[in-house]
């Protein structure tokens, strides 16, 4: 929940709290159109940055302390950069302090600073609020301390912060799209080489994110468990396919040839990753060629694979996708994010968004007794320093 002062311009809110003039940075969350759980397998993804941001205002201090205030939580946390290596506290501060810790591990000297955080990416919805916080914090700390990192280095550093400090074994997708998002399309990203191309989205479409407003307790442990299962599968596959470094390297015929070597659950995890990489490429081809009717069955196949082979969906997500498919304006729907709750991503003609929203709100409440949150967005630009008037 945001506190009552949240609509005050962030520069003014910062001045009231810290009595100083700040620099302001923001970084977006993301909606992944397709390519789920493929990033940490070295595969392909197609995310878009969204116009929901985390804002960070910052000014330097004369001591060695980092003071970070969260407007959303109304909590101030302070740490001393000179008192030794930063350690995780298993709270929200692990994300910003983790970025500081990774900068220190690279040998950089950080200047003390006051930071004011205002989050607008819905938390717990699978829209990568954590990466938006990490990247905006990273830009702010780099600027204040006079450190130069390119955007790829920044994305990788923020990923390490989440892996090493927050304990989530995420791939590179979330931090990368927060750094490199484009207002005119999604990024077709190769998560091994980090090469990407911008894929234009139809200008008359909106990205509609439907939040189930559930997050099952297994979410974090389930995510890390799926990554461990993929690593187990790679170790077994390498006995027959020594050139395999990650599931990205496995073809569908090779997987079928090695099926007997894998327990059924690992086979199904592999089948999702291998086929999902193919679906990402099919989606890019469909968008590039203008074959828009092909998108709905591709996205549906992705959701079904996540539900049946990867087992990261849940009843509420399945209901949300089924309801979306029942609306004539839909061009594609699937769960997005790590799973076990959170959001579905829906591609909807702009003129039909209100009708689609009304349909989802009423039907989902009837089916589940829950009120969904609907976020209407579009592909947006990546992280940046912004004018203080914002």
Secondary structure, DSSP 4 states (H G I P E B T S, - for coil): ---GGGGS-HHHHHHHHHSSPPEEEEEEEEEEEE--S-GGGT-EEEEEEEEEEEEEEEEE-SSSEEEEEETTTTEEEEEETTSSS----SSTHHHHHHHHHHHHHTTPPPPPEEEEEEE-SPTTSSS-HHHHHHHHHHHHHHHHHT----HHHHHHHHHHIIIIII-----SHHHHHHHH-BTTEEEEEETTT--EEEEE--TTEEEEEEEEEEE-TTHHHHHHHHHHHHHHHHHHHTTT-TT-SSGGG--HHHHHHTGGGS-HHHHHHHHHHHHHHHHHHHHHHHHHHT-TTHHHHHHHHHHHHHHHTS----HHHHHHHHHHHTSTTEEEEEEESSSSEEEEEEEEEGGGHHHHHHHHHHHHHHHHS---EEEEE-B----EEE-TT-
